Amino acid sequence: MIPLVEVLTKTEAYLRSRGIPSPRFEAEQLLAHALGIERLQIYLQHDRPLGEEELGRLRPMVARRGKREPLAWILGTVGFHALELAVTPGVLVPRPDTETLVEAALAWIPENDDEPVYVADVGCGTGAVGLAIAAARPQVRVFSIDIGEAPLACTRENVKRLGLEQRVAVLRGPLLGPVPPQRPIDWVVSNPPYIPTADLARCEPEVSEWEPKLALDGGGDGLDIYRQLVPEAARRARKGLLLEVGIRQAPHVKRLLDEHGFVDVSTHDDLGGIPRVVTGRLRP
C-alpha cells in the first residue's frame, strides 16, 4: 500500500521528466480519473493508502501520457464552452481558442428567436462547435459534417450525450456537399485544418505524433481548405461564414471573404490577443 500523496508526487515527477508542460495538474487529473474522485478529493484523502488494483488502473494511463498521447484521449472527455464532450483517439481535441468561434456565432444568432436557424459545422471533429452553438440556442439546427468515420462516431456520441438528436444531423462528406441542395443553410462555421505542412513536424508531440493529420494539415501555406470552403459557402449560405484561422492567417482569409462577396468582414481575437476567427455576412 502506498499513500496517495506519494503516488501523486511520483506521477508528477515522471510526467515532468517526459516534458509534460503542467505535470502537477495532469498528475492530479490522471489520479482522480483512476480513482473515480474529484481532484479536490486528492488533497482531502492525501494519506489514503492505494492498493495494487488502484495502481493498476493508474499506471497504463501515466505510461500513455508519458509517450505524449493527448491527455483528453486518456481521460475520454474534454471541457468545451460549458459542455463536457467525449473525445476518442484519432479525433482532434477541442482547444479553448476555438471557443472564440462559438462566441462569434452566438453574437450573430439572436437568443430569443422562434424561427429555426440552420448551421453547418464543417470538419466537426468531436462536434464541439456546432453542439455548443445548439446547446446555447434552442432554435438552432445543425449539420455536423466531416470526412472521417472516427470524428463522426465521436460527434454522434456527443449528440446523444447532450440529448440533441432531434436538432443535429451528422453527415459524412467533403465541405458542404453532404447537405442536400434543398436544405437551407444560414451560417457556415468551421475550424478547418490550417497548419502549414512544413510546420507540423515542429509542433508539440501531442500534435505532430498523435493527432490526426487530416484535421491539422492545411497544405503548403495552411490555406488550402479556405480556398475551397469560402466560395462554396458564398453559394450555399443565406447569412454568413465564420472561420477559425491560424497565426498570421487572418489577413489572407479576410481577403478571400472580400473577393467572394462577403460584407462586414471582421476578425475576433482569442484570449491570448491573437486574431483567431474571421467572420463575414452575405447580403440578403
Contacts in CASP RR format, 6 or more apart in sequence:
PFRMAT RR
TARGET T0000
AUTHOR 0000-0000-0000
METHOD contacts of the structure
MODEL  1
MIPLVEVLTKTEAYLRSRGIPSPRFEAEQLLAHALGIERLQIYLQHDRPL
GEEELGRLRPMVARRGKREPLAWILGTVGFHALELAVTPGVLVPRPDTET
LVEAALAWIPENDDEPVYVADVGCGTGAVGLAIAAARPQVRVFSIDIGEA
PLACTRENVKRLGLEQRVAVLRGPLLGPVPPQRPIDWVVSNPPYIPTADL
ARCEPEVSEWEPKLALDGGGDGLDIYRQLVPEAARRARKGLLLEVGIRQA
PHVKRLLDEHGFVDVSTHDDLGGIPRVVTGRLRP
1 49 0 8 1.000
1 50 0 8 1.000
1 51 0 8 1.000
2 49 0 8 1.000
2 50 0 8 1.000
2 51 0 8 1.000
2 55 0 8 1.000
3 46 0 8 1.000
3 47 0 8 1.000
3 48 0 8 1.000
3 49 0 8 1.000
3 50 0 8 1.000
4 31 0 8 1.000
4 35 0 8 1.000
4 42 0 8 1.000
4 45 0 8 1.000
4 46 0 8 1.000
4 47 0 8 1.000
4 48 0 8 1.000
4 49 0 8 1.000
4 50 0 8 1.000
5 46 0 8 1.000
5 47 0 8 1.000
7 31 0 8 1.000
7 50 0 8 1.000
7 55 0 8 1.000
7 58 0 8 1.000
8 27 0 8 1.000
8 28 0 8 1.000
8 31 0 8 1.000
8 42 0 8 1.000
8 46 0 8 1.000
11 27 0 8 1.000
11 30 0 8 1.000
11 31 0 8 1.000
11 58 0 8 1.000
11 62 0 8 1.000
12 23 0 8 1.000
12 24 0 8 1.000
12 27 0 8 1.000
13 23 0 8 1.000
14 62 0 8 1.000
14 66 0 8 1.000
15 23 0 8 1.000
15 26 0 8 1.000
15 27 0 8 1.000
15 62 0 8 1.000
15 65 0 8 1.000
15 66 0 8 1.000
16 23 0 8 1.000
18 65 0 8 1.000
18 66 0 8 1.000
18 67 0 8 1.000
18 68 0 8 1.000
20 26 0 8 1.000
20 65 0 8 1.000
20 66 0 8 1.000
20 68 0 8 1.000
26 65 0 8 1.000
26 71 0 8 1.000
28 39 0 8 1.000
28 42 0 8 1.000
29 39 0 8 1.000
29 71 0 8 1.000
29 75 0 8 1.000
30 58 0 8 1.000
30 61 0 8 1.000
30 62 0 8 1.000
30 65 0 8 1.000
30 71 0 8 1.000
30 74 0 8 1.000
30 75 0 8 1.000
31 42 0 8 1.000
31 58 0 8 1.000
32 38 0 8 1.000
32 39 0 8 1.000
32 41 0 8 1.000
32 42 0 8 1.000
33 61 0 8 1.000
33 74 0 8 1.000
33 75 0 8 1.000
34 54 0 8 1.000
34 56 0 8 1.000
34 57 0 8 1.000
34 58 0 8 1.000
34 61 0 8 1.000
35 41 0 8 1.000
35 50 0 8 1.000
35 54 0 8 1.000
35 57 0 8 1.000
35 58 0 8 1.000
37 45 0 8 1.000
61 74 0 8 1.000
64 73 0 8 1.000
64 74 0 8 1.000
65 71 0 8 1.000
65 74 0 8 1.000
68 204 0 8 1.000
68 205 0 8 1.000
68 206 0 8 1.000
68 209 0 8 1.000
68 210 0 8 1.000
69 89 0 8 1.000
69 206 0 8 1.000
69 210 0 8 1.000
70 93 0 8 1.000
70 206 0 8 1.000
70 210 0 8 1.000
70 211 0 8 1.000
72 78 0 8 1.000
72 87 0 8 1.000
72 93 0 8 1.000
73 87 0 8 1.000
73 88 0 8 1.000
73 89 0 8 1.000
73 90 0 8 1.000
73 93 0 8 1.000
73 210 0 8 1.000
76 86 0 8 1.000
76 87 0 8 1.000
76 88 0 8 1.000
77 84 0 8 1.000
77 85 0 8 1.000
77 86 0 8 1.000
77 87 0 8 1.000
78 84 0 8 1.000
78 85 0 8 1.000
78 87 0 8 1.000
78 93 0 8 1.000
78 94 0 8 1.000
78 126 0 8 1.000
79 85 0 8 1.000
79 94 0 8 1.000
80 94 0 8 1.000
80 96 0 8 1.000
80 98 0 8 1.000
80 99 0 8 1.000
80 126 0 8 1.000
80 128 0 8 1.000
80 132 0 8 1.000
81 99 0 8 1.000
81 102 0 8 1.000
81 128 0 8 1.000
81 132 0 8 1.000
81 135 0 8 1.000
81 136 0 8 1.000
82 132 0 8 1.000
82 135 0 8 1.000
83 128 0 8 1.000
83 131 0 8 1.000
83 132 0 8 1.000
83 135 0 8 1.000
83 162 0 8 1.000
84 161 0 8 1.000
85 94 0 8 1.000
85 126 0 8 1.000
85 127 0 8 1.000
85 128 0 8 1.000
85 131 0 8 1.000
85 158 0 8 1.000
85 161 0 8 1.000
86 126 0 8 1.000
86 154 0 8 1.000
86 157 0 8 1.000
86 158 0 8 1.000
86 161 0 8 1.000
87 93 0 8 1.000
87 94 0 8 1.000
87 126 0 8 1.000
87 154 0 8 1.000
88 150 0 8 1.000
88 153 0 8 1.000
88 154 0 8 1.000
88 157 0 8 1.000
89 150 0 8 1.000
90 150 0 8 1.000
90 151 0 8 1.000
90 210 0 8 1.000
90 211 0 8 1.000
90 212 0 8 1.000
91 125 0 8 1.000
91 126 0 8 1.000
91 150 0 8 1.000
91 151 0 8 1.000
91 154 0 8 1.000
91 212 0 8 1.000
91 215 0 8 1.000
92 125 0 8 1.000
92 126 0 8 1.000
92 151 0 8 1.000
92 211 0 8 1.000
92 212 0 8 1.000
92 215 0 8 1.000
92 216 0 8 1.000
93 126 0 8 1.000
93 211 0 8 1.000
94 126 0 8 1.000
94 128 0 8 1.000
96 270 0 8 1.000
96 271 0 8 1.000
97 244 0 8 1.000
97 270 0 8 1.000
97 271 0 8 1.000
97 274 0 8 1.000
97 276 0 8 1.000
98 128 0 8 1.000
98 129 0 8 1.000
98 191 0 8 1.000
98 244 0 8 1.000
99 132 0 8 1.000
100 244 0 8 1.000
100 268 0 8 1.000
100 269 0 8 1.000
100 270 0 8 1.000
100 271 0 8 1.000
100 276 0 8 1.000
100 277 0 8 1.000
101 129 0 8 1.000
101 189 0 8 1.000
101 191 0 8 1.000
101 242 0 8 1.000
101 243 0 8 1.000
101 244 0 8 1.000
101 276 0 8 1.000
101 277 0 8 1.000
102 129 0 8 1.000
102 130 0 8 1.000
102 132 0 8 1.000
102 133 0 8 1.000
102 136 0 8 1.000
103 268 0 8 1.000
104 242 0 8 1.000
104 268 0 8 1.000
104 277 0 8 1.000
104 279 0 8 1.000
105 119 0 8 1.000
105 129 0 8 1.000
105 133 0 8 1.000
105 187 0 8 1.000
105 189 0 8 1.000
105 242 0 8 1.000
106 133 0 8 1.000
106 136 0 8 1.000
106 137 0 8 1.000
108 187 0 8 1.000
108 239 0 8 1.000
108 242 0 8 1.000
108 279 0 8 1.000
108 281 0 8 1.000
109 117 0 8 1.000
109 119 0 8 1.000
109 133 0 8 1.000
109 137 0 8 1.000
109 139 0 8 1.000
109 140 0 8 1.000
109 187 0 8 1.000
111 137 0 8 1.000
113 139 0 8 1.000
114 139 0 8 1.000
115 139 0 8 1.000
116 139 0 8 1.000
116 140 0 8 1.000
116 141 0 8 1.000
117 137 0 8 1.000
117 139 0 8 1.000
117 140 0 8 1.000
117 141 0 8 1.000
117 186 0 8 1.000
117 187 0 8 1.000
118 140 0 8 1.000
118 141 0 8 1.000
118 142 0 8 1.000
118 143 0 8 1.000
118 183 0 8 1.000
118 184 0 8 1.000
118 185 0 8 1.000
118 186 0 8 1.000
118 187 0 8 1.000
119 130 0 8 1.000
119 133 0 8 1.000
119 134 0 8 1.000
119 140 0 8 1.000
119 141 0 8 1.000
119 142 0 8 1.000
119 143 0 8 1.000
119 185 0 8 1.000
119 186 0 8 1.000
119 187 0 8 1.000
119 188 0 8 1.000
119 189 0 8 1.000
120 142 0 8 1.000
120 143 0 8 1.000
120 145 0 8 1.000
120 176 0 8 1.000
120 179 0 8 1.000
120 185 0 8 1.000
120 187 0 8 1.000
120 188 0 8 1.000
120 189 0 8 1.000
120 236 0 8 1.000
120 237 0 8 1.000
121 127 0 8 1.000
121 129 0 8 1.000
121 130 0 8 1.000
121 133 0 8 1.000
121 142 0 8 1.000
121 143 0 8 1.000
121 144 0 8 1.000
121 145 0 8 1.000
121 189 0 8 1.000
121 190 0 8 1.000
122 145 0 8 1.000
122 175 0 8 1.000
122 176 0 8 1.000
122 188 0 8 1.000
122 189 0 8 1.000
122 190 0 8 1.000
122 192 0 8 1.000
122 229 0 8 1.000
123 145 0 8 1.000
123 146 0 8 1.000
123 147 0 8 1.000
123 151 0 8 1.000
123 190 0 8 1.000
123 191 0 8 1.000
123 192 0 8 1.000
123 215 0 8 1.000
124 130 0 8 1.000
124 144 0 8 1.000
124 145 0 8 1.000
124 146 0 8 1.000
124 151 0 8 1.000
124 152 0 8 1.000
124 155 0 8 1.000
124 170 0 8 1.000
125 146 0 8 1.000
125 151 0 8 1.000
125 152 0 8 1.000
125 154 0 8 1.000
125 155 0 8 1.000
125 215 0 8 1.000
126 151 0 8 1.000
126 154 0 8 1.000
126 155 0 8 1.000
126 158 0 8 1.000
127 144 0 8 1.000
127 151 0 8 1.000
127 154 0 8 1.000
127 155 0 8 1.000
127 158 0 8 1.000
127 159 0 8 1.000
128 158 0 8 1.000
129 189 0 8 1.000
129 190 0 8 1.000
129 191 0 8 1.000
130 142 0 8 1.000
130 144 0 8 1.000
130 168 0 8 1.000
130 189 0 8 1.000
131 142 0 8 1.000
131 144 0 8 1.000
131 155 0 8 1.000
131 158 0 8 1.000
131 159 0 8 1.000
131 162 0 8 1.000
131 164 0 8 1.000
131 168 0 8 1.000
133 140 0 8 1.000
133 142 0 8 1.000
133 189 0 8 1.000
134 140 0 8 1.000
134 141 0 8 1.000
134 142 0 8 1.000
134 162 0 8 1.000
134 164 0 8 1.000
134 167 0 8 1.000
134 168 0 8 1.000
135 162 0 8 1.000
135 164 0 8 1.000
140 167 0 8 1.000
141 167 0 8 1.000
141 168 0 8 1.000
141 169 0 8 1.000
142 164 0 8 1.000
142 167 0 8 1.000
142 168 0 8 1.000
142 169 0 8 1.000
143 169 0 8 1.000
143 171 0 8 1.000
143 178 0 8 1.000
143 179 0 8 1.000
143 183 0 8 1.000
143 185 0 8 1.000
144 152 0 8 1.000
144 155 0 8 1.000
144 159 0 8 1.000
144 168 0 8 1.000
144 169 0 8 1.000
144 170 0 8 1.000
144 171 0 8 1.000
145 171 0 8 1.000
145 172 0 8 1.000
145 173 0 8 1.000
145 175 0 8 1.000
145 176 0 8 1.000
145 177 0 8 1.000
145 178 0 8 1.000
145 179 0 8 1.000
146 152 0 8 1.000
146 155 0 8 1.000
146 172 0 8 1.000
146 173 0 8 1.000
147 172 0 8 1.000
147 173 0 8 1.000
147 174 0 8 1.000
147 214 0 8 1.000
148 172 0 8 1.000
148 214 0 8 1.000
149 172 0 8 1.000
150 212 0 8 1.000
151 215 0 8 1.000
152 170 0 8 1.000
152 172 0 8 1.000
155 170 0 8 1.000
156 170 0 8 1.000
159 165 0 8 1.000
159 168 0 8 1.000
159 170 0 8 1.000
171 178 0 8 1.000
171 179 0 8 1.000
172 178 0 8 1.000
175 228 0 8 1.000
175 229 0 8 1.000
175 232 0 8 1.000
176 185 0 8 1.000
176 188 0 8 1.000
176 229 0 8 1.000
176 232 0 8 1.000
176 233 0 8 1.000
176 236 0 8 1.000
177 232 0 8 1.000
179 185 0 8 1.000
179 236 0 8 1.000
184 238 0 8 1.000
185 236 0 8 1.000
185 237 0 8 1.000
185 238 0 8 1.000
186 237 0 8 1.000
186 238 0 8 1.000
186 239 0 8 1.000
186 240 0 8 1.000
187 237 0 8 1.000
187 239 0 8 1.000
187 240 0 8 1.000
187 241 0 8 1.000
187 242 0 8 1.000
188 229 0 8 1.000
188 233 0 8 1.000
188 236 0 8 1.000
188 237 0 8 1.000
188 240 0 8 1.000
188 241 0 8 1.000
188 242 0 8 1.000
189 241 0 8 1.000
189 242 0 8 1.000
189 243 0 8 1.000
190 225 0 8 1.000
190 229 0 8 1.000
190 242 0 8 1.000
190 243 0 8 1.000
190 244 0 8 1.000
191 243 0 8 1.000
191 244 0 8 1.000
192 218 0 8 1.000
192 225 0 8 1.000
192 226 0 8 1.000
192 229 0 8 1.000
192 243 0 8 1.000
192 244 0 8 1.000
193 214 0 8 1.000
193 215 0 8 1.000
193 216 0 8 1.000
193 217 0 8 1.000
193 218 0 8 1.000
193 219 0 8 1.000
193 222 0 8 1.000
193 224 0 8 1.000
193 225 0 8 1.000
194 218 0 8 1.000
194 222 0 8 1.000
194 223 0 8 1.000
194 225 0 8 1.000
194 226 0 8 1.000
194 244 0 8 1.000
194 245 0 8 1.000
194 246 0 8 1.000
194 249 0 8 1.000
195 203 0 8 1.000
195 207 0 8 1.000
195 216 0 8 1.000
195 217 0 8 1.000
195 218 0 8 1.000
195 222 0 8 1.000
195 246 0 8 1.000
196 218 0 8 1.000
196 219 0 8 1.000
196 220 0 8 1.000
196 221 0 8 1.000
196 222 0 8 1.000
197 217 0 8 1.000
197 218 0 8 1.000
197 219 0 8 1.000
197 220 0 8 1.000
197 222 0 8 1.000
198 220 0 8 1.000
200 207 0 8 1.000
200 208 0 8 1.000
200 213 0 8 1.000
200 216 0 8 1.000
200 217 0 8 1.000
201 208 0 8 1.000
202 208 0 8 1.000
203 216 0 8 1.000
207 216 0 8 1.000
218 224 0 8 1.000
218 225 0 8 1.000
221 252 0 8 1.000
222 249 0 8 1.000
223 249 0 8 1.000
223 252 0 8 1.000
223 253 0 8 1.000
223 256 0 8 1.000
226 243 0 8 1.000
226 245 0 8 1.000
226 252 0 8 1.000
226 253 0 8 1.000
226 256 0 8 1.000
227 256 0 8 1.000
229 241 0 8 1.000
229 243 0 8 1.000
230 241 0 8 1.000
230 243 0 8 1.000
230 253 0 8 1.000
230 256 0 8 1.000
230 257 0 8 1.000
230 260 0 8 1.000
230 262 0 8 1.000
231 260 0 8 1.000
233 240 0 8 1.000
233 241 0 8 1.000
234 241 0 8 1.000
234 260 0 8 1.000
234 261 0 8 1.000
234 262 0 8 1.000
234 282 0 8 1.000
237 282 0 8 1.000
238 282 0 8 1.000
239 281 0 8 1.000
239 282 0 8 1.000
240 262 0 8 1.000
240 279 0 8 1.000
240 280 0 8 1.000
240 281 0 8 1.000
240 282 0 8 1.000
241 257 0 8 1.000
241 262 0 8 1.000
241 279 0 8 1.000
241 280 0 8 1.000
241 282 0 8 1.000
242 277 0 8 1.000
242 278 0 8 1.000
242 279 0 8 1.000
242 280 0 8 1.000
243 253 0 8 1.000
243 277 0 8 1.000
243 278 0 8 1.000
243 279 0 8 1.000
244 276 0 8 1.000
244 277 0 8 1.000
245 253 0 8 1.000
245 275 0 8 1.000
245 276 0 8 1.000
245 277 0 8 1.000
245 278 0 8 1.000
246 274 0 8 1.000
246 276 0 8 1.000
247 274 0 8 1.000
250 267 0 8 1.000
250 275 0 8 1.000
250 278 0 8 1.000
253 278 0 8 1.000
254 265 0 8 1.000
254 267 0 8 1.000
254 278 0 8 1.000
257 265 0 8 1.000
257 278 0 8 1.000
257 280 0 8 1.000
258 265 0 8 1.000
261 282 0 8 1.000
261 283 0 8 1.000
262 280 0 8 1.000
262 281 0 8 1.000
262 282 0 8 1.000
263 280 0 8 1.000
263 281 0 8 1.000
263 282 0 8 1.000
263 283 0 8 1.000
264 279 0 8 1.000
264 280 0 8 1.000
264 281 0 8 1.000
265 278 0 8 1.000
265 279 0 8 1.000
265 280 0 8 1.000
266 278 0 8 1.000
266 279 0 8 1.000
266 280 0 8 1.000
267 275 0 8 1.000
267 276 0 8 1.000
267 277 0 8 1.000
267 278 0 8 1.000
267 279 0 8 1.000
268 275 0 8 1.000
268 276 0 8 1.000
268 277 0 8 1.000
268 278 0 8 1.000
268 279 0 8 1.000
269 275 0 8 1.000
269 276 0 8 1.000
270 276 0 8 1.000
270 277 0 8 1.000
END
